[in-house]
């Protein structure tokens, strides 16, 4: 009986991890998420820096939500869209921010 439970547990854990493969991967850096037709990675990086991002990963632990929203809307104004469909202004806490 214990053997059957062990086999069942192994099979179920295999199925669960196979279905949620992306859940265990870190998010892609922002330089890979922003897209604009005809823009190279260098163009994306330059636009991110021009919009105030401190790095190409788009991760600034010290930035406020307002600062992140400003950087996000700057990228959108520059003609970029997100491949993952994320929009910082769609977050409940961000909807009342001046940048949104």
VOVEX-332992 format. One record per residue (C-alpha): x, y, z; residue number from 0. Coordinates in pm, whole numbers, plus 50000, padded with zeros to 5 digits. Layout:
% residues N
PT      c1      c2      c3   pos
PT       X       Y       Z   NUM
...
***
This chain:
% residues 100
PT      c1      c2      c3   pos
PT   50000   50000   50000     0
PT   50281   50242   50087     1
PT   50451   50165   49758     2
PT   50134   50259   49565     3
PT   50102   50585   49754     4
PT   50464   50668   49684     5
PT   50423   50594   49313     6
PT   50104   50802   49303     7
PT   50276   51091   49481     8
PT   50569   51084   49239     9
PT   50337   51076   48938    10
PT   50123   51360   49069    11
PT   50422   51576   49151    12
PT   50560   51514   48801    13
PT   50232   51620   48646    14
PT   50201   51928   48862    15
PT   50553   52050   48790    16
PT   50511   51978   48419    17
PT   50197   52192   48410    18
PT   50352   52479   48600    19
PT   50695   52487   48441    20
PT   50698   52867   48410    21
PT   50607   52911   48776    22
PT   50956   52801   48875    23
PT   51143   53031   48636    24
PT   51244   53384   48729    25
PT   51073   53655   48525    26
PT   51248   53771   48210    27
PT   51432   54101   48235    28
PT   51245   54405   48106    29
PT   51484   54443   47813    30
PT   51333   54119   47677    31
PT   50975   54223   47755    32
PT   50967   54559   47578    33
PT   50911   54543   47203    34
PT   50888   54790   46919    35
PT   50888   54694   46551    36
PT   51233   54749   46406    37
PT   51395   54820   46744    38
PT   51708   54630   46844    39
PT   51802   54533   47199    40
PT   52033   54832   47205    41
PT   51739   55057   47113    42
PT   51533   54906   47394    43
PT   51819   54949   47642    44
PT   51875   55311   47537    45
PT   51503   55388   47570    46
PT   51491   55224   47912    47
PT   51787   55432   48033    48
PT   51635   55748   47880    49
PT   51316   55675   48074    50
PT   51508   55650   48400    51
PT   51562   55277   48441    52
PT   51887   55215   48629    53
PT   51955   54884   48453    54
PT   51837   54670   48161    55
PT   51665   54427   48395    56
PT   51415   54698   48485    57
PT   51451   54614   48850    58
PT   51495   54899   49096    59
PT   51424   54787   49449    60
PT   51431   55144   49581    61
PT   51188   55288   49324    62
PT   50843   55391   49438    63
PT   50535   55274   49252    64
PT   50500   55626   49112    65
PT   50856   55614   48976    66
PT   50794   55274   48819    67
PT   50471   55401   48663    68
PT   50653   55706   48522    69
PT   50920   55484   48365    70
PT   50655   55248   48230    71
PT   50447   55523   48070    72
PT   50765   55679   47926    73
PT   50839   55353   47746    74
PT   50482   55337   47616    75
PT   50504   55698   47491    76
PT   50826   55599   47310    77
PT   50621   55343   47114    78
PT   50713   55027   47304    79
PT   50471   54756   47412    80
PT   50515   54467   47651    81
PT   50532   54113   47513    82
PT   50380   53978   47835    83
PT   50088   54224   47833    84
PT   50182   54366   48173    85
PT   50068   54720   48250    86
PT   50179   54877   48577    87
PT   49885   55119   48564    88
PT   49644   54825   48572    89
PT   49759   54738   48922    90
PT   49499   54837   49185    91
PT   49748   55048   49382    92
PT   49869   55231   49072    93
PT   49541   55340   48915    94
PT   49525   55664   49114    95
PT   49888   55763   49052    96
PT   49957   56082   48854    97
PT   50170   55887   48603    98
PT   49876   55660   48523    99
***
